[in-house]
Amino acid sequence: MYSKATLFDEHLSRLADAAKALSHPARLMILSVLAKRGTCICGDIVDELPLAQASVSRHLKVLKEAGLIQGEIDGQRSCYCIDGKSVERLRTELGQYLEELPGAEGACC
């Protein structure tokens, strides 16, 4: 299937995928829980969020597909952790991208 995303630089596509994965407050909260605990079982994450287990599992799947976490998607006994290398790469790439954008001195109007 053809996607217009293929028309863009791989670097920008990777950043967009990560941004999309981070675009939901539940996923940001999941990352915070994992950062605080180191590793976590899905049921423990469910206890921290105001969402049903099925919803948390869907959010975990999005984060895993984006490469931000590692773990097995297999119900409540699944263990997850942050993929430190991927998060560090995202931090670097996003920082570099934002550095290229104009600051207040480049504001229009």
The first five atom37 places (N, CA, C, CB, O) and aatype in JSON, in Angstrom:
{
  "aatype": [12, 18, 15, 11, 0, 16, 10, 13, 3, 6, 8, 10, 15, 1, 10, 0, 3, 0, 0, 11, 0, 10, 15, 8, 14, 0, 1, 10, 12, 9, 10, 15, 19, 10, 0, 11, 1, 7, 16, 4, 9, 4, 7, 3, 9, 19, 3, 6, 10, 14, 10, 0, 5, 0, 15, 19, 15, 1, 8, 10, 11, 19, 10, 11, 6, 0, 7, 10, 9, 5, 7, 6, 9, 3, 7, 5, 1, 15, 4, 18, 4, 9, 3, 7, 11, 15, 19, 6, 1, 10, 1, 16, 6, 10, 7, 5, 18, 10, 6, 6, 10, 14, 7, 0, 6, 7, 0, 4, 4],
  "atom_mask": [
    [1, 1, 1, 1, 1],
    [1, 1, 1, 1, 1],
    [1, 1, 1, 1, 1],
    [1, 1, 1, 1, 1],
    [1, 1, 1, 1, 1],
    [1, 1, 1, 1, 1],
    [1, 1, 1, 1, 1],
    [1, 1, 1, 1, 1],
    [1, 1, 1, 1, 1],
    [1, 1, 1, 1, 1],
    [1, 1, 1, 1, 1],
    [1, 1, 1, 1, 1],
    [1, 1, 1, 1, 1],
    [1, 1, 1, 1, 1],
    [1, 1, 1, 1, 1],
    [1, 1, 1, 1, 1],
    [1, 1, 1, 1, 1],
    [1, 1, 1, 1, 1],
    [1, 1, 1, 1, 1],
    [1, 1, 1, 1, 1],
    [1, 1, 1, 1, 1],
    [1, 1, 1, 1, 1],
    [1, 1, 1, 1, 1],
    [1, 1, 1, 1, 1],
    [1, 1, 1, 1, 1],
    [1, 1, 1, 1, 1],
    [1, 1, 1, 1, 1],
    [1, 1, 1, 1, 1],
    [1, 1, 1, 1, 1],
    [1, 1, 1, 1, 1],
    [1, 1, 1, 1, 1],
    [1, 1, 1, 1, 1],
    [1, 1, 1, 1, 1],
    [1, 1, 1, 1, 1],
    [1, 1, 1, 1, 1],
    [1, 1, 1, 1, 1],
    [1, 1, 1, 1, 1],
    [1, 1, 1, 0, 1],
    [1, 1, 1, 1, 1],
    [1, 1, 1, 1, 1],
    [1, 1, 1, 1, 1],
    [1, 1, 1, 1, 1],
    [1, 1, 1, 0, 1],
    [1, 1, 1, 1, 1],
    [1, 1, 1, 1, 1],
    [1, 1, 1, 1, 1],
    [1, 1, 1, 1, 1],
    [1, 1, 1, 1, 1],
    [1, 1, 1, 1, 1],
    [1, 1, 1, 1, 1],
    [1, 1, 1, 1, 1],
    [1, 1, 1, 1, 1],
    [1, 1, 1, 1, 1],
    [1, 1, 1, 1, 1],
    [1, 1, 1, 1, 1],
    [1, 1, 1, 1, 1],
    [1, 1, 1, 1, 1],
    [1, 1, 1, 1, 1],
    [1, 1, 1, 1, 1],
    [1, 1, 1, 1, 1],
    [1, 1, 1, 1, 1],
    [1, 1, 1, 1, 1],
    [1, 1, 1, 1, 1],
    [1, 1, 1, 1, 1],
    [1, 1, 1, 1, 1],
    [1, 1, 1, 1, 1],
    [1, 1, 1, 0, 1],
    [1, 1, 1, 1, 1],
    [1, 1, 1, 1, 1],
    [1, 1, 1, 1, 1],
    [1, 1, 1, 0, 1],
    [1, 1, 1, 1, 1],
    [1, 1, 1, 1, 1],
    [1, 1, 1, 1, 1],
    [1, 1, 1, 0, 1],
    [1, 1, 1, 1, 1],
    [1, 1, 1, 1, 1],
    [1, 1, 1, 1, 1],
    [1, 1, 1, 1, 1],
    [1, 1, 1, 1, 1],
    [1, 1, 1, 1, 1],
    [1, 1, 1, 1, 1],
    [1, 1, 1, 1, 1],
    [1, 1, 1, 0, 1],
    [1, 1, 1, 1, 1],
    [1, 1, 1, 1, 1],
    [1, 1, 1, 1, 1],
    [1, 1, 1, 1, 1],
    [1, 1, 1, 1, 1],
    [1, 1, 1, 1, 1],
    [1, 1, 1, 1, 1],
    [1, 1, 1, 1, 1],
    [1, 1, 1, 1, 1],
    [1, 1, 1, 1, 1],
    [1, 1, 1, 0, 1],
    [1, 1, 1, 1, 1],
    [1, 1, 1, 1, 1],
    [1, 1, 1, 1, 1],
    [1, 1, 1, 1, 1],
    [1, 1, 1, 1, 1],
    [1, 1, 1, 1, 1],
    [1, 1, 1, 1, 1],
    [1, 1, 1, 0, 1],
    [1, 1, 1, 1, 1],
    [1, 1, 1, 1, 1],
    [1, 1, 1, 0, 1],
    [1, 1, 1, 1, 1],
    [1, 1, 1, 1, 1],
    [1, 1, 1, 1, 1]
  ],
  "atom_positions": [
    [[0.84, -1.18, 0.0], [0.0, 0.0, 0.0], [0.88, 1.24, 0.0], [-0.95, 0.0, 1.22], [1.85, 1.32, 0.76]],
    [[0.57, 2.19, -0.81], [1.33, 3.42, -0.96], [0.97, 4.38, 0.17], [1.05, 4.08, -2.32], [-0.2, 4.54, 0.52]],
    [[1.97, 5.01, 0.74], [1.77, 5.98, 1.8], [2.54, 7.25, 1.48], [2.2, 5.41, 3.18], [3.7, 7.18, 1.06]],
    [[1.92, 8.39, 1.67], [2.62, 9.65, 1.42], [3.78, 9.84, 2.38], [1.65, 10.82, 1.54], [4.69, 10.62, 2.1]],
    [[3.75, 9.15, 3.52], [4.86, 9.26, 4.48], [6.17, 8.81, 3.86], [4.56, 8.42, 5.72], [7.24, 9.25, 4.28]],
    [[6.11, 7.94, 2.84], [7.33, 7.47, 2.2], [7.99, 8.56, 1.36], [7.02, 6.26, 1.32], [9.13, 8.4, 0.92]],
    [[7.29, 9.65, 1.13], [7.85, 10.76, 0.36], [8.82, 11.6, 1.19], [6.74, 11.63, -0.18], [9.54, 12.44, 0.65]],
    [[8.83, 11.39, 2.49], [9.63, 12.2, 3.39], [10.88, 11.46, 3.85], [8.81, 12.62, 4.59], [10.96, 10.23, 3.79]],
    [[11.84, 12.24, 4.3], [13.09, 11.72, 4.84], [12.79, 10.71, 5.95], [13.98, 12.88, 5.36], [11.88, 10.9, 6.76]],
    [[13.57, 9.63, 6.0], [13.38, 8.58, 7.01], [13.51, 9.16, 8.42], [14.42, 7.45, 6.8], [12.78, 8.76, 9.33]],
    [[14.42, 10.08, 8.59], [14.62, 10.73, 9.89], [13.34, 11.43, 10.35], [15.79, 11.75, 9.81], [12.92, 11.28, 11.49]],
    [[12.7, 12.2, 9.44], [11.46, 12.89, 9.79], [10.33, 11.9, 10.04], [11.07, 13.86, 8.68], [9.51, 12.12, 10.93]],
    [[10.28, 10.84, 9.28], [9.25, 9.82, 9.49], [9.4, 9.17, 10.85], [9.31, 8.76, 8.38], [8.4, 8.91, 11.53]],
    [[10.63, 8.89, 11.26], [10.89, 8.29, 12.57], [10.48, 9.23, 13.69], [12.38, 7.92, 12.71], [9.86, 8.81, 14.67]],
    [[10.81, 10.52, 13.55], [10.4, 11.5, 14.55], [8.89, 11.62, 14.62], [11.02, 12.86, 14.23], [8.31, 11.73, 15.7]],
    [[8.24, 11.6, 13.46], [6.78, 11.7, 13.43], [6.13, 10.49, 14.1], [6.29, 11.83, 11.98], [5.15, 10.64, 14.82]],
    [[6.68, 9.3, 13.86], [6.14, 8.09, 14.51], [6.28, 8.17, 16.02], [6.87, 6.84, 13.98], [5.36, 7.81, 16.75]],
    [[7.42, 8.64, 16.49], [7.64, 8.77, 17.93], [6.7, 9.83, 18.51], [9.11, 9.13, 18.24], [6.13, 9.64, 19.58]],
    [[6.55, 10.95, 17.8], [5.66, 12.01, 18.28], [4.22, 11.51, 18.35], [5.75, 13.24, 17.36], [3.48, 11.84, 19.28]],
    [[3.84, 10.73, 17.36], [2.5, 10.15, 17.36], [2.3, 9.24, 18.57], [2.24, 9.37, 16.04], [1.25, 9.25, 19.2]],
    [[3.32, 8.45, 18.88], [3.24, 7.54, 20.02], [3.16, 8.32, 21.33], [4.44, 6.59, 20.05], [2.54, 7.85, 22.29]],
    [[3.77, 9.48, 21.38], [3.77, 10.29, 22.6], [2.58, 11.24, 22.69], [5.05, 11.08, 22.68], [2.46, 12.0, 23.65]],
    [[1.71, 11.2, 21.7], [0.64, 12.21, 21.6], [-0.59, 11.92, 22.45], [0.22, 12.33, 20.18], [-1.61, 12.6, 22.3]],
    [[-0.53, 10.95, 23.33], [-1.68, 10.66, 24.19], [-1.23, 10.72, 25.65], [-2.3, 9.25, 23.85], [-0.19, 10.15, 26.0]],
    [[-1.98, 11.4, 26.51], [-1.57, 11.5, 27.91], [-1.42, 10.16, 28.61], [-2.56, 12.34, 28.65], [-0.59, 10.03, 29.51]],
    [[-2.19, 9.16, 28.22], [-2.05, 7.83, 28.85], [-0.68, 7.24, 28.53], [-3.17, 6.88, 28.36], [-0.07, 6.61, 29.39]],
    [[-0.21, 7.43, 27.31], [1.09, 6.87, 26.94], [2.22, 7.61, 27.65], [1.28, 6.94, 25.42], [3.22, 7.0, 28.04]],
    [[2.07, 8.92, 27.82], [3.06, 9.68, 28.59], [3.07, 9.2, 30.04], [2.76, 11.2, 28.52], [4.14, 9.08, 30.65]],
    [[1.9, 8.93, 30.59], [1.82, 8.44, 31.97], [2.45, 7.06, 32.09], [0.36, 8.41, 32.45], [3.14, 6.77, 33.06]],
    [[2.21, 6.2, 31.1], [2.82, 4.86, 31.11], [4.34, 4.99, 31.13], [2.37, 4.04, 29.87], [5.01, 4.29, 31.89]],
    [[4.89, 5.86, 30.3], [6.34, 6.06, 30.28], [6.83, 6.57, 31.63], [6.74, 7.04, 29.16], [7.9, 6.16, 32.1]],
    [[6.08, 7.46, 32.26], [6.46, 7.96, 33.58], [6.46, 6.85, 34.62], [5.52, 9.07, 34.02], [7.37, 6.76, 35.44]],
    [[5.45, 5.99, 34.57], [5.38, 4.86, 35.51], [6.57, 3.93, 35.29], [4.04, 4.09, 35.33], [7.2, 3.5, 36.25]],
    [[6.86, 3.63, 34.04], [7.99, 2.74, 33.74], [9.31, 3.37, 34.15], [8.01, 2.4, 32.24], [10.2, 2.68, 34.64]],
    [[9.45, 4.67, 33.95], [10.69, 5.36, 34.34], [10.87, 5.32, 35.85], [10.66, 6.83, 33.85], [11.99, 5.14, 36.34]],
    [[9.79, 5.47, 36.58], [9.86, 5.48, 38.04], [10.15, 4.09, 38.59], [8.55, 6.0, 38.62], [10.9, 3.95, 39.56]],
    [[9.57, 3.06, 37.99], [9.69, 1.7, 38.51], [10.82, 0.88, 37.88], [8.4, 0.98, 38.32], [11.26, -0.11, 38.46]],
    [[11.28, 1.28, 36.73], [12.3, 0.5, 36.02], [11.67, -0.53, 35.09], [0.0, 0.0, 0.0], [11.81, -0.44, 33.87]],
    [[10.98, -1.5, 35.66], [10.19, -2.45, 34.88], [8.83, -2.55, 35.53], [10.89, -3.86, 34.79], [8.66, -2.17, 36.69]],
    [[7.88, -3.04, 34.8], [6.53, -3.06, 35.32], [5.7, -4.14, 34.63], [5.87, -1.7, 35.16], [5.87, -4.39, 33.43]],
    [[4.83, -4.74, 35.38], [3.87, -5.7, 34.83], [2.63, -4.92, 34.42], [3.52, -6.83, 35.87], [2.25, -3.96, 35.1]],
    [[2.0, -5.31, 33.36], [0.85, -4.6, 32.83], [-0.19, -4.3, 33.91], [0.21, -5.4, 31.71], [-0.73, -3.2, 33.96]],
    [[-0.46, -5.26, 34.77], [-1.45, -5.06, 35.83], [-1.07, -3.93, 36.76], [0.0, 0.0, 0.0], [-1.94, -3.21, 37.25]],
    [[0.24, -3.75, 37.02], [0.7, -2.64, 37.86], [0.47, -1.3, 37.16], [2.19, -2.81, 38.19], [0.12, -0.31, 37.81]],
    [[0.66, -1.27, 35.86], [0.42, -0.05, 35.09], [-1.07, 0.28, 35.12], [0.92, -0.2, 33.62], [-1.45, 1.43, 35.27]],
    [[-1.9, -0.74, 34.97], [-3.36, -0.55, 35.01], [-3.76, 0.08, 36.34], [-4.1, -1.91, 34.81], [-4.64, 0.95, 36.38]],
    [[-3.12, -0.34, 37.42], [-3.44, 0.2, 38.75], [-3.11, 1.69, 38.86], [-2.68, -0.57, 39.82], [-3.69, 2.39, 39.69]],
    [[-2.19, 2.17, 38.03], [-1.76, 3.57, 38.08], [-2.58, 4.49, 37.19], [-0.31, 3.66, 37.69], [-2.55, 5.71, 37.36]],
    [[-3.3, 3.93, 36.24], [-4.03, 4.74, 35.27], [-5.54, 4.56, 35.43], [-3.61, 4.38, 33.84], [-6.0, 3.51, 35.89]],
    [[-6.3, 5.58, 35.06], [-7.75, 5.48, 35.15], [-8.36, 4.84, 33.89], [-8.36, 6.87, 35.38], [-9.35, 5.33, 33.34]],
    [[-7.74, 3.74, 33.45], [-8.18, 3.08, 32.22], [-8.31, 1.58, 32.46], [-7.19, 3.35, 31.07], [-7.71, 1.03, 33.37]],
    [[-9.11, 0.95, 31.63], [-9.27, -0.5, 31.68], [-8.01, -1.18, 31.15], [-10.51, -0.95, 30.88], [-7.22, -0.58, 30.41]],
    [[-7.83, -2.43, 31.53], [-6.66, -3.2, 31.11], [-6.54, -3.26, 29.6], [-6.72, -4.61, 31.67], [-5.43, -3.16, 29.07]],
    [[-7.65, -3.41, 28.9], [-7.61, -3.49, 27.43], [-7.09, -2.18, 26.82], [-9.01, -3.81, 26.86], [-6.33, -2.2, 25.85]],
    [[-7.49, -1.05, 27.4], [-7.01, 0.24, 26.9], [-5.52, 0.41, 27.16], [-7.8, 1.39, 27.55], [-4.78, 0.88, 26.3]],
    [[-5.08, 0.03, 28.35], [-3.65, 0.12, 28.67], [-2.85, -0.76, 27.73], [-3.39, -0.3, 30.15], [-1.79, -0.36, 27.25]],
    [[-3.36, -1.96, 27.45], [-2.66, -2.86, 26.52], [-2.52, -2.25, 25.14], [-3.39, -4.19, 26.42], [-1.48, -2.39, 24.5]],
    [[-3.57, -1.56, 24.67], [-3.49, -0.91, 23.36], [-2.42, 0.19, 23.37], [-4.87, -0.3, 22.96], [-1.66, 0.33, 22.42]],
    [[-2.37, 0.96, 24.45], [-1.36, 2.01, 24.55], [0.05, 1.43, 24.63], [-1.63, 2.9, 25.77], [0.99, 1.97, 24.04]],
    [[0.2, 0.34, 25.36], [1.5, -0.34, 25.42], [1.93, -0.81, 24.03], [1.45, -1.54, 26.39], [3.1, -0.72, 23.67]],
    [[0.98, -1.3, 23.27], [1.29, -1.77, 21.92], [1.81, -0.62, 21.05], [0.03, -2.4, 21.27], [2.77, -0.79, 20.3]],
    [[1.18, 0.55, 21.14], [1.62, 1.71, 20.37], [3.04, 2.11, 20.76], [0.65, 2.9, 20.57], [3.88, 2.38, 19.9]],
    [[3.3, 2.14, 22.07], [4.64, 2.5, 22.54], [5.68, 1.48, 22.1], [4.65, 2.62, 24.06], [6.81, 1.84, 21.77]],
    [[5.3, 0.22, 22.1], [6.23, -0.83, 21.69], [6.5, -0.74, 20.18], [5.68, -2.22, 22.06], [7.64, -0.87, 19.75]],
    [[5.46, -0.53, 19.4], [5.63, -0.41, 17.94], [6.51, 0.79, 17.58], [4.26, -0.27, 17.26], [7.22, 0.76, 16.58]],
    [[6.46, 1.84, 18.41], [7.31, 3.02, 18.18], [8.73, 2.79, 18.68], [6.7, 4.25, 18.86], [9.61, 3.62, 18.47]],
    [[8.96, 1.66, 19.35], [10.29, 1.33, 19.84], [10.66, 2.01, 21.14], [0.0, 0.0, 0.0], [11.83, 2.0, 21.53]],
    [[9.7, 2.61, 21.82], [9.99, 3.33, 23.06], [10.03, 2.42, 24.27], [8.97, 4.41, 23.27], [10.65, 2.76, 25.28]],
    [[9.37, 1.27, 24.19], [9.41, 0.31, 25.28], [9.7, -1.07, 24.73], [8.07, 0.31, 26.07], [9.58, -1.33, 23.54]],
    [[10.1, -1.95, 25.65], [10.32, -3.36, 25.32], [9.39, -4.17, 26.21], [11.83, -3.78, 25.52], [9.01, -3.73, 27.29]],
    [[9.04, -5.35, 25.75], [8.22, -6.23, 26.56], [7.33, -7.08, 25.7], [0.0, 0.0, 0.0], [7.3, -6.95, 24.48]],
    [[6.61, -7.94, 26.36], [5.7, -8.84, 25.68], [4.27, -8.38, 25.89], [5.88, -10.28, 26.17], [3.89, -8.03, 27.01]],
    [[3.49, -8.39, 24.85], [2.08, -8.03, 24.94], [1.3, -9.32, 25.06], [1.62, -7.19, 23.69], [1.0, -9.98, 24.07]],
    [[0.97, -9.67, 26.3], [0.3, -10.94, 26.56], [-0.49, -10.87, 27.86], [1.32, -12.1, 26.62], [-0.27, -11.65, 28.79]],
    [[-1.42, -9.91, 27.93], [-2.28, -9.83, 29.1], [-1.61, -9.15, 30.28], [0.0, 0.0, 0.0], [-0.6, -8.46, 30.12]],
    [[-2.19, -9.34, 31.47], [-1.76, -8.61, 32.66], [-0.42, -9.05, 33.22], [-2.79, -8.74, 33.72], [0.19, -8.28, 33.96]],
    [[0.07, -10.22, 32.92], [1.34, -10.69, 33.49], [2.54, -10.3, 32.63], [1.31, -12.2, 33.67], [3.65, -10.78, 32.87]],
    [[2.34, -9.48, 31.65], [3.41, -9.06, 30.76], [4.28, -8.0, 31.42], [2.84, -8.54, 29.44], [3.77, -7.09, 32.07]],
    [[5.59, -8.13, 31.24], [6.55, -7.22, 31.85], [7.08, -6.25, 30.79], [7.73, -8.01, 32.52], [7.41, -6.66, 29.68]],
    [[7.16, -4.97, 31.14], [7.61, -3.94, 30.21], [8.69, -3.09, 30.84], [6.44, -3.05, 29.78], [8.79, -2.99, 32.06]],
    [[9.51, -2.48, 29.99], [10.49, -1.51, 30.44], [10.75, -0.53, 29.3], [11.82, -2.2, 30.89], [10.46, -0.8, 28.14]],
    [[11.3, 0.61, 29.66], [11.65, 1.62, 28.65], [12.87, 1.13, 27.88], [11.92, 3.02, 29.3], [13.8, 0.59, 28.47]],
    [[12.86, 1.33, 26.57], [14.02, 1.02, 25.74], [14.93, 2.25, 25.8], [13.61, 0.66, 24.24], [14.75, 3.2, 25.05]],
    [[15.9, 2.21, 26.7], [16.77, 3.35, 26.96], [17.5, 3.86, 25.74], [0.0, 0.0, 0.0], [17.63, 5.07, 25.56]],
    [[17.99, 2.96, 24.9], [18.72, 3.39, 23.71], [17.81, 4.14, 22.75], [19.35, 2.17, 23.0], [18.2, 5.16, 22.18]],
    [[16.59, 3.65, 22.57], [15.65, 4.31, 21.67], [15.23, 5.67, 22.2], [14.41, 3.44, 21.46], [15.11, 6.63, 21.45]],
    [[15.0, 5.75, 23.51], [14.62, 7.03, 24.1], [15.76, 8.03, 23.99], [14.21, 6.84, 25.58], [15.53, 9.21, 23.7]],
    [[16.98, 7.59, 24.23], [18.13, 8.49, 24.1], [18.29, 8.96, 22.65], [19.41, 7.78, 24.58], [18.58, 10.13, 22.41]],
    [[18.11, 8.06, 21.7], [18.2, 8.44, 20.29], [17.12, 9.47, 19.95], [18.07, 7.2, 19.37], [17.38, 10.44, 19.25]],
    [[15.89, 9.23, 20.45], [14.81, 10.18, 20.21], [15.13, 11.54, 20.83], [13.48, 9.63, 20.77], [14.9, 12.57, 20.21]],
    [[15.65, 11.53, 22.06], [16.01, 12.78, 22.73], [17.02, 13.56, 21.88], [16.6, 12.49, 24.15], [16.87, 14.76, 21.69]],
    [[18.02, 12.88, 21.38], [19.05, 13.52, 20.57], [18.47, 14.04, 19.25], [20.19, 12.55, 20.29], [18.67, 15.19, 18.88]],
    [[17.74, 13.17, 18.54], [17.2, 13.55, 17.24], [16.17, 14.67, 17.35], [16.58, 12.35, 16.55], [16.16, 15.59, 16.54]],
    [[15.32, 14.6, 18.36], [14.31, 15.64, 18.54], [14.98, 16.96, 18.93], [13.27, 15.22, 19.61], [14.6, 18.03, 18.46]],
    [[15.99, 16.87, 19.79], [16.74, 18.07, 20.18], [17.39, 18.72, 18.97], [0.0, 0.0, 0.0], [17.34, 19.94, 18.81]],
    [[18.02, 17.91, 18.12], [18.67, 18.45, 16.93], [17.64, 19.08, 15.99], [19.44, 17.35, 16.21], [17.88, 20.14, 15.41]],
    [[16.51, 18.41, 15.84], [15.46, 18.94, 14.97], [14.96, 20.29, 15.49], [14.29, 17.94, 14.87], [14.82, 21.25, 14.72]],
    [[14.69, 20.37, 16.8], [14.18, 21.61, 17.37], [15.22, 22.73, 17.32], [13.75, 21.38, 18.8], [14.85, 23.9, 17.2]],
    [[16.49, 22.38, 17.41], [17.56, 23.38, 17.3], [17.55, 24.04, 15.93], [18.92, 22.73, 17.57], [17.93, 25.21, 15.8]],
    [[17.13, 23.31, 14.91], [17.12, 23.85, 13.55], [15.98, 24.84, 13.33], [17.0, 22.71, 12.55], [16.03, 25.63, 12.38]],
    [[14.97, 24.81, 14.19], [13.82, 25.72, 14.04], [14.17, 27.08, 14.64], [12.55, 25.14, 14.72], [14.96, 27.16, 15.58]],
    [[13.59, 28.15, 14.09], [13.9, 29.47, 14.63], [13.32, 29.65, 16.02], [13.38, 30.57, 13.7], [12.26, 29.12, 16.34]],
    [[14.03, 30.41, 16.84], [13.54, 30.74, 18.16], [12.72, 32.03, 18.11], [0.0, 0.0, 0.0], [12.23, 32.41, 17.04]],
    [[12.58, 32.68, 19.23], [11.77, 33.9, 19.32], [12.27, 34.99, 18.36], [11.76, 34.43, 20.76], [11.49, 35.76, 17.81]],
    [[13.6, 35.04, 18.17], [14.14, 36.07, 17.3], [13.72, 35.84, 15.84], [15.67, 36.1, 17.4], [13.76, 36.77, 15.03]],
    [[13.33, 34.62, 15.51], [12.89, 34.33, 14.15], [11.38, 34.33, 13.99], [0.0, 0.0, 0.0], [10.87, 33.91, 12.95]],
    [[10.68, 34.82, 15.0], [9.22, 34.8, 14.97], [8.71, 35.77, 13.91], [8.64, 35.17, 16.35], [9.31, 36.82, 13.66]],
    [[7.63, 35.42, 13.3], [7.06, 36.3, 12.27], [6.05, 37.25, 12.91], [6.38, 35.48, 11.15], [5.62, 37.06, 14.05]],
    [[5.71, 38.26, 12.16], [4.72, 39.27, 12.57], [5.26, 40.08, 13.68], [3.4, 38.64, 12.98], [4.59, 40.98, 14.17]]
  ]
}
